[in-house]
């Protein structure tokens, strides 16, 4: 069984939800993760903040960012165990982030260097 990252992408990072809406989404997200965990397929995950963020460029220059004003932001990710990308995509379909118009979930198989130290 492989591991897949389910990456939460927000189309417009400048939209600010109310504290009440954030609480609703957090509960929905915890319920969604709980459903995956009940199948023993949840590995881990976290949300990502914009505070204290940096971008390191190819020339080693470091700048502040990324910022919520950009067109698309990554809000967080979880890692799941799945038999295929299709099964992982089925998990992704249940993510509350998809309630936001234009938001997407990216499904990526995680590369493992088995046997290497």
Secondary structure, 3 states (H helix, E strand, C coil): CEEEEEEEEECCCCCCCCHHHHHHHHHHHHHHHHHHHHCCCEEEEEECCCCCCEEECCCCCEEECCCCCCCCEEEEEEEEEECCHHHHHHHHHCCHHHHCCCCEEEEEECCCCCCCC
